[in-house]
Amino acid sequence: MTQTKPLNNCTHWSATMDSFLDFEECIRDSPRFRASLDQCESDVAELESRVGKVIKMCSKMVEAGQAYNNANQLFLAALAEFSLYHKRDNVIMNCLRQFNQGLQEMMQFHTMLFDQTQRAITQQLTNLLSQFLPQIKDTRREFGRIGDDLDTAAGKNAQISRHKATEAERASHLLIATRKCHQHFSLDYCLQLNNFKVQQKLDILNSVFSYFHAQYTFFHQGYDLLKDLEPTMKTMATQLAQLSTECSAKRKDLENKHLLVQQRDASGEPAIACTPADGGTIQGYLFKRSRRKNKMWKRCWFSTESNQLVYTKSHKEEPTVLFDDLRLCAVKPLDSIDRRFCFELVSVQKCCALQADSEELKQAWINAVQGSIDMAYREKEEAQQPQPKESSPPVQSVAPLPRQPAPRQAVLGVALRGPGNQRCCDCGEEEPRWASVNLGITMCIECSGIHRSLGVHLSKVRSLTLDSWDPEQIKLLCILGNNVINGIYEERSTEDGIKKPTSQSPRQEKETWIKEKYVEKKFVRKASFPDLETARCDAGRRLFQAALQGDLVSMAAALAQGAEVNWSDPEQEGRTALIGTAIGGSLLACEFLLQNGANVNHRDQRGQGALHAAAIGGHTGQVCLLLKRGANQYAADEKGNDPLSIAMETAHADIVTLLRMARMNEEMRDSEGFFGSVGDDETFQDIFRDFSNMASHTPEKLTRRQFSRSLDEESEGGRLMSDTQEEDAGGGGGDT
């Protein structure tokens, strides 16, 4: 005998709800049908009770969330008022302001979550109950009343005597009519119950799915917001550590100076003159190793002056310049030799080993030289005046842009001056605080959340107040902007009579509009071609020609009309649009394509990529940008030439310097030395950024050197001259 396992309550309820009322049994009105009907009515009542409880709990949760938001708003208001107490301290004010803004945006995410939860749970489930249950209850009452009439008619028909033919016939007709009416009501009642069973599954699952999607969007937006705040938090942590150090130093400054001087004089340690306020100069005695075979060490007086390292062996001799530009140098300890307290300075073409008298003095020199390098960069950046220029279609004037990654408030001010950028690109809300880097538009916080859900392959969303921006990225917002992009992506919307959402429109309406606009590209005017392949090739060729000319607007239009960013033109030897920008020399066009997913290492039929083309054309800014985005500097073309050898052949001195510095940095990073433990050398990054900024804003400053036909010969001649100077001076040059 087989033993049947009992079903648990959930399984039993699910199995019951899956069974539908049989219309054939309904006609017969059998006891089996009555039992199924009773079970079905019980299930409907249980479902109504459970749904009602869910709706009630959802309302309480939303009310509690709204109360939390109100309390949080009061807390943030108090925090903002408290920050006014420190209005004279810029560090504290900036910290509190940025975190207050981040928390305000998180509260808006909470508000959107509660609104979507209300729609997903309360409204959808309430609509389910209100759509079916009132009609089912009305039909149930009529079904019961007709059932009672049927029982009465059946009883009367049974009681008529067989001898009363007329009365018997009348009773029979009444019974038939009543039974027919009862059958109609029974069938209608069964149909309504079965329809409710079918619909409730769809509505319940759709309601729960909508709620989970709202939660997913909320946490995704929160993660992106906190990710945007991460650089700010790191900056704040550094500032806090610096403030702690400065506070301690200010309390004991006089006492420490007195103790240091007393200890130095009493111990007999040699003193050094270090004056950071006078340009970061440091002076003192060091031992210098000669380049000659004997590797002699000679004690000389060294100092840093005007961004140079100079030395002299005695007061009777003129100082000799050892390194003429400290910005092109790196300083690090030298532990690979037997002598103690050694360090070395490394540049592109030479290095020099130096020795201090103690570990403390060695560290002091390393810190001072590094500080001098940093100060040289700061002074240069303060003296430069930004002059952005780009060959592009006539647009509204662009405000001057900073050379370093721009301060956040400066980014916001410049970005909002672009054409149409003062309002959200998709709903028109004033003062947007978010932007899409690859599209070149600004947007409000709600539309930014929808853009994030599209994926970074369609829209790369960043904050205008929380993120740091490169100058080229800000220029894209100013040259493209909302007016230009809307003129491309919304060109056909007025023809189709479609109404654009406003800032007051529901989120669902905005989401539908944005997906139709950027994903489906429903409103973009496209040329008619007989097949998709012809249209794709035409759009790709237009993208290549626009990239070659640096026409950003035409490039954006070509991408909107279906051009593939990595499509290679067979008529152009397999070159992509990115290689076209490297040939044409437009730095902004190169940045635009890279932001839209261009393959930085694609090579044409001759084996040359964008980095090769930029080296051939002498476009220093593009070389910097491509290296920063991961271009392979060792890739060789069909003739075996890599970008460095091409730059040397074409005598582009600054590109040669950049590529050599990049290789030297990579070798240092891969080695087990001082730089290998921390990653990229900060000095190299400063030099790299400085070359990039000069190429973008002041290219005339990159012509300070000219190479001879053979760089190796020039380098060797420089070494020989250095040896001659050393021998004349009785000292050593720099190690090569």
C-alpha positions in Angstrom: 0.0 0.0 0.0 1.4 3.3 -1.1 1.6 6.0 1.6 0.8 9.5 0.4 2.7 12.4 2.0 0.5 15.3 3.2 1.0 18.6 1.4 2.0 21.7 3.4 -0.3 24.7 3.4 1.5 26.6 0.7 1.6 23.7 -1.7 -2.1 22.8 -1.0 -3.2 26.4 -1.5 -1.1 26.7 -4.8 -2.5 23.5 -6.1 -6.0 24.5 -5.3 -5.6 27.9 -6.9 -4.3 26.2 -10.1 -7.5 24.1 -10.4 -10.2 25.7 -12.4 -14.0 25.1 -12.1 -15.4 22.7 -14.7 -18.1 24.2 -16.8 -19.6 20.7 -17.5 -19.9 20.0 -13.8 -21.4 23.4 -13.4 -24.2 22.6 -15.8 -24.9 19.4 -13.8 -24.7 21.2 -10.5 -23.2 18.1 -9.0 -22.0 17.7 -5.4 -18.4 17.6 -6.8 -19.0 21.0 -8.4 -20.4 22.4 -5.2 -17.4 21.2 -3.3 -15.0 22.7 -5.9 -17.0 26.0 -5.8 -16.9 26.1 -2.0 -13.1 25.6 -2.1 -12.7 28.2 -4.8 -14.7 30.8 -2.8 -12.7 30.0 0.3 -9.5 30.6 -1.7 -10.7 33.9 -3.0 -11.6 35.0 0.5 -8.2 33.9 1.8 -6.4 35.7 -1.1 -8.4 38.9 -0.4 -7.4 38.8 3.2 -3.7 38.2 2.5 -3.6 40.9 -0.2 -5.3 43.3 2.2 -2.7 42.6 4.8 0.1 43.2 2.3 -1.4 46.5 1.2 -1.9 47.6 4.8 1.7 46.8 5.8 3.0 48.5 2.6 1.2 51.7 3.5 2.6 51.6 7.0 6.1 51.0 5.6 5.8 53.9 3.2 4.5 56.2 6.0 7.4 55.2 8.2 9.8 55.8 5.4 8.3 59.3 4.8 8.6 60.0 8.5 12.3 58.9 8.3 12.8 61.2 5.4 11.2 64.2 7.2 13.4 63.6 10.3 16.5 63.2 8.0 15.6 66.5 6.3 15.5 68.2 9.7 18.8 66.7 10.6 20.5 67.9 7.4 19.0 71.3 7.9 20.6 71.4 11.4 23.9 70.2 10.0 23.8 72.9 7.3 23.1 75.5 10.0 25.9 74.1 12.1 28.3 74.4 9.3 27.8 78.2 9.2 29.7 78.2 12.6 32.8 77.3 10.6 32.2 79.6 7.6 35.7 81.0 7.8 37.3 77.5 7.5 37.1 76.5 3.9 38.2 72.9 4.6 35.4 72.2 7.0 32.8 74.1 4.9 33.7 72.2 1.8 33.6 68.9 3.6 30.1 69.5 5.2 28.7 71.0 2.0 29.7 68.1 -0.2 28.5 65.4 2.2 25.3 67.4 2.8 24.7 67.4 -0.9 25.3 63.7 -1.2 22.9 62.9 1.6 20.3 65.2 0.0 20.5 63.2 -3.2 20.2 60.0 -1.3 17.0 61.3 0.3 15.6 61.9 -3.2 16.5 58.3 -4.0 14.5 57.2 -0.9 11.5 59.4 -1.9 11.5 57.9 -5.4 11.7 54.4 -3.9 8.7 55.0 -1.6 6.7 56.4 -4.5 7.5 53.4 -6.7 6.7 51.0 -3.9 3.3 52.7 -3.4 2.6 52.2 -7.1 4.0 48.7 -7.4 2.3 47.2 -4.3 -0.6 49.3 -3.2 -2.0 50.5 -6.5 -1.5 47.3 -8.5 -3.0 45.0 -5.8 -5.8 47.3 -5.1 -6.6 47.5 -8.8 -6.7 43.6 -8.9 -9.2 43.4 -6.0 -11.4 46.3 -7.3 -11.5 45.0 -10.8 -12.8 41.5 -10.0 -14.1 41.1 -6.4 -17.1 43.5 -6.6 -18.5 41.9 -9.7 -17.8 38.4 -8.3 -19.7 39.2 -5.1 -22.7 40.6 -7.0 -22.9 37.5 -9.2 -22.6 35.3 -6.1 -25.6 37.0 -4.5 -27.7 36.5 -7.7 -26.4 32.9 -8.0 -27.6 32.2 -4.4 -31.0 33.9 -5.0 -31.6 31.9 -8.3 -30.6 28.7 -6.5 -33.2 29.3 -3.8 -35.8 29.9 -6.6 -34.8 26.7 -8.2 -35.2 24.7 -5.0 -38.7 26.3 -4.6 -39.7 25.5 -8.2 -38.4 22.0 -7.9 -40.4 21.4 -4.7 -43.6 22.8 -6.1 -43.2 20.7 -9.3 -42.8 17.5 -7.2 -45.9 18.2 -5.1 -48.4 18.6 -8.0 -50.8 15.6 -8.4 -50.7 13.6 -11.6 -54.4 14.2 -12.0 -54.0 18.0 -12.3 -52.5 18.1 -15.8 -52.8 21.9 -16.2 -51.1 22.7 -13.0 -48.4 20.0 -13.6 -47.6 21.5 -17.0 -47.4 25.0 -15.6 -45.1 23.8 -12.7 -42.9 22.0 -15.2 -42.4 25.0 -17.4 -41.6 27.2 -14.4 -39.0 24.6 -13.3 -37.4 24.5 -16.7 -37.2 28.3 -17.0 -35.8 28.6 -13.4 -33.2 25.9 -14.1 -32.1 27.5 -17.3 -31.6 30.9 -15.6 -29.7 29.1 -12.8 -27.4 27.5 -15.3 -26.7 30.8 -17.0 -25.8 32.5 -13.7 -23.7 29.4 -12.6 -21.7 29.6 -15.9 -21.1 33.3 -15.5 -20.1 32.9 -11.9 -17.6 30.1 -12.8 -16.2 32.2 -15.6 -15.5 35.2 -13.3 -13.9 33.0 -10.7 -11.7 31.3 -13.3 -10.7 34.6 -14.9 -9.8 35.9 -11.4 -7.6 32.9 -10.8 -5.8 33.5 -14.1 -5.3 37.3 -13.6 -4.3 37.2 -10.0 -1.1 35.3 -10.8 0.0 37.9 -13.4 -0.9 40.9 -11.2 0.8 39.6 -8.0 4.0 38.6 -9.8 4.1 41.9 -11.7 3.5 43.8 -8.4 6.3 42.0 -6.6 8.6 42.2 -9.6 8.0 46.0 -9.9 8.8 46.4 -6.2 12.1 44.4 -6.5 13.0 46.5 -9.6 12.5 49.7 -7.6 14.7 48.3 -4.8 17.3 47.3 -7.5 17.3 50.8 -9.0 17.5 52.4 -5.5 20.6 50.4 -4.4 22.2 50.9 -7.9 21.8 54.6 -7.7 23.0 54.6 -4.1 26.1 52.6 -5.1 26.9 55.0 -7.9 26.4 58.0 -5.7 28.8 56.6 -3.0 31.2 55.6 -5.8 31.2 59.3 -6.9 31.8 60.4 -3.3 34.8 58.1 -2.9 37.4 60.5 -4.3 35.9 63.2 -2.0 36.2 61.0 1.0 39.8 60.2 0.2 40.5 63.9 -0.1 38.8 64.6 3.2 40.8 61.8 4.9 44.0 63.4 3.6 42.9 66.8 4.7 42.0 65.5 8.2 45.4 63.9 8.5 47.1 67.1 7.4 45.0 69.2 9.7 45.9 67.0 12.6 49.6 67.3 11.8 49.4 71.1 11.4 47.5 71.6 14.6 50.2 69.6 16.5 52.9 71.5 14.7 51.5 74.9 15.5 51.3 74.2 19.2 54.9 73.2 19.4 56.5 75.0 16.6 58.7 77.3 18.6 59.7 74.6 21.1 60.6 72.2 18.3 62.7 74.7 16.4 64.7 75.4 19.6 65.2 71.7 20.4 66.2 70.9 16.8 68.8 73.6 16.6 70.2 72.7 20.0 70.5 69.0 19.2 72.1 69.6 15.9 74.8 71.9 17.2 75.5 69.6 20.2 75.7 66.5 18.1 78.1 67.9 15.5 75.8 66.8 12.6 76.3 68.9 9.4 73.4 71.4 8.8 71.6 72.0 5.6 69.7 75.1 4.5 66.2 74.3 3.5 63.9 77.2 2.6 60.6 76.0 1.2 59.1 79.5 1.2 61.8 80.7 -1.3 60.9 78.3 -4.0 61.6 75.0 -2.3 65.4 75.4 -2.3 67.7 73.2 -0.3 71.5 73.6 0.2 74.2 71.4 1.7 77.1 69.1 1.1 76.8 65.7 -0.7 79.1 63.2 -2.2 78.8 62.8 -5.9 79.9 59.7 -7.9 82.0 60.3 -11.0 81.1 58.7 -14.4 84.6 57.8 -15.1 85.9 54.2 -14.7 87.4 54.8 -11.2 83.9 55.8 -9.9 85.4 58.3 -7.5 83.2 60.1 -5.0 83.8 63.8 -4.4 82.2 66.1 -1.8 80.4 69.1 -3.4 78.0 71.8 -2.4 74.6 71.2 -3.9 71.5 73.4 -4.1 68.2 73.6 -6.0 67.6 76.9 -7.7 65.0 77.9 -10.3 63.9 74.3 -10.9 67.5 73.2 -11.4 70.0 71.1 -9.4 73.4 72.8 -9.4 76.7 72.0 -7.6 80.1 73.5 -7.0 83.3 72.0 -5.5 84.5 75.2 -4.0 83.5 78.8 -3.6 86.0 79.8 -6.3 84.2 78.0 -9.1 81.1 78.8 -10.9 78.1 76.5 -10.1 77.6 73.7 -12.7 74.1 72.7 -13.7 73.6 69.0 -13.1 69.9 68.8 -14.1 68.4 71.7 -16.0 64.7 70.8 -15.4 63.7 68.9 -12.3 60.2 68.3 -13.6 61.8 65.7 -15.9 63.5 63.9 -13.0 62.6 61.3 -10.4 64.3 60.9 -7.1 64.6 57.6 -5.2 66.8 55.8 -2.6 69.8 53.9 -4.0 70.3 50.6 -2.0 72.0 48.6 -4.6 75.6 49.8 -3.7 77.8 49.3 -0.7 78.0 52.9 0.4 75.4 54.1 3.0 72.9 56.9 2.8 72.8 57.0 -1.1 70.1 58.2 -3.4 69.9 59.0 -7.1 68.2 61.3 -9.5 66.9 59.8 -12.8 65.9 61.6 -16.0 65.3 60.6 -19.5 68.9 60.5 -20.6 71.0 60.2 -17.5 71.1 59.5 -13.8 73.4 60.7 -10.9 74.2 58.9 -7.6 74.6 61.1 -4.5 75.4 60.3 -0.9 74.4 62.2 2.3 76.2 62.0 5.7 73.3 60.3 7.5 70.0 58.6 7.0 68.1 61.7 8.2 70.0 64.0 5.8 69.4 61.5 2.9 65.6 61.5 3.6 65.6 65.3 4.0 67.3 65.7 0.5 64.8 63.2 -1.1 61.8 65.1 0.4 63.2 68.5 -0.5 64.0 67.6 -4.1 60.6 66.0 -4.5 59.0 69.1 -3.0 60.9 71.3 -5.4 59.6 69.2 -8.3 56.0 69.6 -7.0 56.4 73.3 -6.4 57.7 73.8 -10.0 54.6 72.2 -11.3 52.4 74.3 -9.1 54.1 77.5 -10.1 53.9 76.6 -13.8 50.2 75.8 -13.5 49.5 79.1 -11.8 51.4 81.1 -14.4 49.6 79.4 -17.4 46.4 80.9 -18.8 44.0 78.4 -20.3 43.3 79.0 -24.0 41.1 76.1 -25.2 40.8 75.9 -28.9 39.3 73.2 -31.1 38.4 73.0 -34.8 34.7 72.4 -34.6 31.4 73.8 -36.0 30.5 77.3 -34.7 29.0 77.1 -31.2 28.5 79.3 -28.3 31.7 80.6 -26.7 33.3 78.3 -24.2 34.7 79.6 -20.8 38.4 79.1 -20.0 39.0 75.6 -18.6 41.6 74.5 -16.0 44.5 72.4 -17.0 44.3 70.0 -14.1 41.2 67.9 -13.3 38.9 70.8 -12.7 37.5 71.7 -9.2 33.9 70.5 -8.8 32.2 73.9 -8.6 34.3 75.2 -11.6 33.1 72.1 -13.6 29.4 72.9 -12.8 29.8 76.6 -13.7 31.5 75.9 -17.0 29.3 72.9 -18.0 26.1 74.9 -17.5 27.3 77.6 -20.0 27.0 75.1 -22.8 24.1 75.5 -25.3 20.9 74.4 -23.5 22.8 72.9 -20.5 21.0 75.1 -17.9 18.1 72.6 -18.1 17.9 68.9 -18.0 18.3 67.5 -21.6 15.3 65.1 -21.2 12.7 66.8 -18.9 13.8 70.4 -18.8 14.3 70.7 -15.0 16.4 73.7 -14.1 20.0 73.6 -12.7 21.0 70.0 -13.5 23.8 68.5 -11.5 24.6 65.4 -13.5 26.0 64.8 -17.0 26.6 62.0 -19.5 30.3 62.1 -20.6 29.9 60.2 -23.8 26.7 61.9 -25.0 27.8 65.4 -23.9 24.6 66.4 -22.1 23.5 67.5 -18.6 20.5 66.1 -16.7 18.6 66.1 -13.4 19.0 63.5 -10.7 15.9 61.5 -11.7 16.8 61.3 -15.3 20.4 60.4 -14.3 19.1 57.3 -12.5 17.2 56.3 -15.7 20.4 56.9 -17.8 22.4 54.7 -15.4 19.9 51.8 -15.9 20.6 52.0 -19.7 24.2 50.8 -19.1 27.5 52.5 -19.6 27.7 51.4 -23.2 24.9 53.9 -23.9 25.4 56.6 -21.3 28.3 57.2 -18.8 26.7 59.3 -16.0 28.9 61.4 -13.7 28.2 64.1 -11.1 29.1 67.7 -12.0 29.6 68.5 -8.3 31.1 65.3 -6.8 33.3 63.9 -9.6 36.6 65.3 -11.0 36.6 66.1 -14.7 39.4 66.3 -17.3 39.5 69.5 -19.4 38.6 67.6 -22.6 35.5 66.1 -21.0 34.3 69.5 -20.0 34.9 70.8 -23.5 32.6 68.0 -24.9 29.8 69.3 -22.7 30.4 72.8 -23.9 30.8 72.1 -27.6 28.0 69.5 -27.9 25.5 70.3 -25.1 21.8 69.7 -24.8 20.7 71.8 -27.8 23.0 70.0 -30.2 22.2 66.5 -29.0 18.4 67.1 -28.8 18.6 68.5 -32.4 19.9 65.0 -33.4 18.0 62.6 -31.1 14.7 64.5 -31.1 14.6 65.7 -34.7 11.5 63.7 -35.7 9.6 63.9 -32.4 7.6 67.0 -33.5 6.7 65.4 -36.8 5.2 62.4 -35.0 3.3 64.6 -32.6 5.0 63.1 -29.5 4.9 65.1 -26.4 8.2 65.4 -24.5 7.9 64.9 -20.7 8.4 67.8 -18.3 10.0 67.9 -14.9 6.6 67.3 -13.3 5.9 64.2 -15.4 5.8 60.8 -13.7 9.0 58.8 -13.7 7.5 56.0 -15.8 6.8 58.6 -18.6 10.4 59.9 -18.4 11.8 56.4 -18.5 9.7 55.5 -21.6 10.9 58.7 -23.4 14.6 58.2 -22.6 14.5 54.6 -23.8 12.8 55.5 -27.0 15.2 58.4 -27.5 18.6 56.8 -26.8 18.0 53.0 -27.0 15.5 52.7 -29.8 16.6 56.1 -31.4 13.0 56.5 -32.4 13.2 60.2 -33.2 16.5 60.3 -35.1 16.2 61.1 -38.8 17.9 58.4 -40.8 18.7 58.1 -44.5 16.8 55.5 -46.4 18.8 52.6 -47.9 17.8 49.4 -49.6 19.4 47.2 -46.9 20.9 47.5 -43.4 24.5 46.7 -44.5 24.5 49.7 -46.9 23.1 52.0 -44.2 25.8 50.8 -41.8 28.6 51.3 -44.2 27.3 54.8 -45.2 27.1 55.8 -41.5 30.6 54.4 -40.8 32.1 56.4 -43.7 30.4 59.6 -42.5 31.8 59.0 -39.0 35.3 58.5 -40.4 35.2 61.7 -42.4 33.8 63.7 -39.5 36.5 62.2 -37.2 39.2 63.1 -39.8 37.9 66.8 -39.8 37.3 66.9 -36.0 33.6 67.7 -36.6 32.1 66.7 -33.2 28.4 67.4 -34.2 28.6 65.3 -37.4 30.3 62.5 -35.4 27.5 62.5 -32.8 24.9 62.5 -35.6 26.6 59.6 -37.4 26.7 57.5 -34.1 23.0 58.3 -33.5 22.2 57.2 -37.1 23.7 53.7 -36.6 27.4 54.1 -37.2 29.6 51.6 -35.3 32.4 53.3 -33.5 34.9 50.4 -34.3 33.8 49.9 -37.9 36.9 49.7 -40.2 36.6 51.2 -43.6 38.0 48.9 -46.3 38.4 51.9 -48.6 40.7 53.5 -46.0 43.0 50.4 -45.6 40.9 49.2 -42.6 41.2 52.3 -40.5 38.6 53.1 -37.8 37.3 56.5 -36.9 39.8 56.7 -34.0 42.7 56.3 -36.4 41.0 59.1 -38.4 41.1 61.4 -35.4 44.8 60.6 -34.9 45.5 61.5 -38.5 43.4 64.7 -38.3 44.8 65.8 -34.9 41.6 66.7 -33.1 42.1 65.9 -29.4 38.4 66.4 -28.6 37.3 64.0 -31.4 39.7 61.4 -30.0 38.3 61.8 -26.5 34.7 61.6 -27.8 35.3 58.3 -29.6 37.2 56.8 -26.6 34.3 57.7 -24.4 31.9 56.0 -26.8 33.9 52.7 -26.7 36.5 53.1 -29.5 39.1 50.3 -29.5 42.4 52.1 -28.7 44.6 49.2 -30.0 42.8 48.5 -33.4 45.3 48.5 -36.2 44.8 48.9 -40.0 45.9 46.7 -42.9 49.5 48.1 -42.5 49.6 47.2 -38.8 49.4 50.9 -37.7 47.0 52.0 -34.9 45.9 55.4 -33.6 49.2 55.8 -31.6 51.3 55.2 -34.7 49.2 57.9 -36.6 49.5 60.4 -33.7 53.3 59.9 -33.6 53.5 60.4 -37.4 51.5 63.6 -37.3 53.3 64.9 -34.2 50.1 65.2 -32.2 51.5 65.3 -28.6 48.1 65.7 -26.9 46.7 62.6 -28.6 49.8 60.6 -27.7 49.2 61.5 -24.1 45.5 60.6 -24.2 46.0 57.3 -26.0 48.8 56.2 -23.7 46.6 57.1 -20.7 43.7 55.0 -22.2 46.0 51.9 -22.6 47.4 52.1 -26.1 50.1 49.5 -26.7 53.3 51.5 -27.2 55.3 48.4 -28.2 53.0 47.5 -31.2 55.0 47.3 -34.4 53.6 47.9 -37.9 54.3 45.8 -41.0 57.8 47.4 -41.3 58.6 46.6 -37.7 58.3 50.2 -36.5 56.7 51.0 -33.1 55.5 54.5 -32.2 58.8 55.4 -30.5 60.9 54.6 -33.6 58.4 56.5 -35.8 58.7 59.6 -33.5 62.5 59.4 -33.7 62.4 59.2 -37.5 60.1 62.2 -37.7 62.1 64.1 -35.1 59.1 64.9 -32.8 61.2 65.5 -29.7 58.4 65.8 -27.1 56.7 62.6 -28.3 60.0 60.8 -28.0 60.3 62.1 -24.5 56.8 61.0 -23.6 57.2 57.5 -25.0 60.6 57.1 -23.3 59.2 58.3 -20.0 56.3 55.9 -20.4 58.6 53.0 -21.0 60.9 54.0 -18.1 57.9 54.2 -15.8 56.6 50.8 -16.9 60.1 49.3 -16.3 60.2 50.8 -12.8 56.7 49.7 -12.0 57.5 46.1 -13.0 60.8 46.0 -11.2 61.2 45.2 -7.4 62.5 48.6 -6.6 61.2 51.7 -5.0 58.6 52.4 -7.6 57.6 48.8 -8.1 56.1 48.6 -4.7 53.7 51.5 -5.2 52.7 51.4 -8.8 53.1 54.4 -11.2 55.7 57.0 -10.2 54.0 60.2 -9.2 56.8 62.3 -10.8 56.1 60.5 -14.1 52.4 61.2 -13.8 53.2 64.9 -13.2 55.4 65.1 -16.2 52.9 63.2 -18.3 50.0 65.5 -17.3 52.2 68.6 -17.9 53.0 67.5 -21.5 49.3 66.7 -22.0 48.2 70.1 -20.8 50.8 72.0 -22.8 49.8 70.0 -25.9 46.1 70.9 -25.3 46.5 74.6 -24.4 50.0 75.9 -25.3 51.5 73.7 -28.0 54.1 76.4 -28.9 55.9 75.5 -25.7 56.7 72.0 -27.0 59.1 73.3 -29.6 61.9 74.0 -27.1 64.1 71.2 -28.5 65.0 69.9 -31.9 66.5 66.5 -32.5 69.3 65.7 -34.9 69.0 63.0 -37.5 70.3 60.5 -35.0 69.1 60.8 -31.4 71.7 58.2 -30.3 74.5 60.3 -31.7 73.2 63.4 -30.0 72.9 61.5 -26.7 76.4 60.1 -27.1 77.7 63.6 -27.9 76.0 64.9 -24.7 77.7 62.2 -22.7 81.1 63.0 -24.2 80.6 66.7 -23.4 79.6 65.9 -19.9 82.7 63.8 -19.4 84.9 66.7 -20.7 83.2 69.2 -18.3 83.8 66.7 -15.5 87.4 66.3 -16.2 87.9 70.1 -16.5 86.1 70.6 -13.2 88.0 67.7 -11.6 84.7 66.0 -10.8 82.2 63.5 -12.2 79.2 63.9 -14.6 76.1 61.9 -14.3 75.7 58.1 -14.8 74.0 57.2 -18.0 
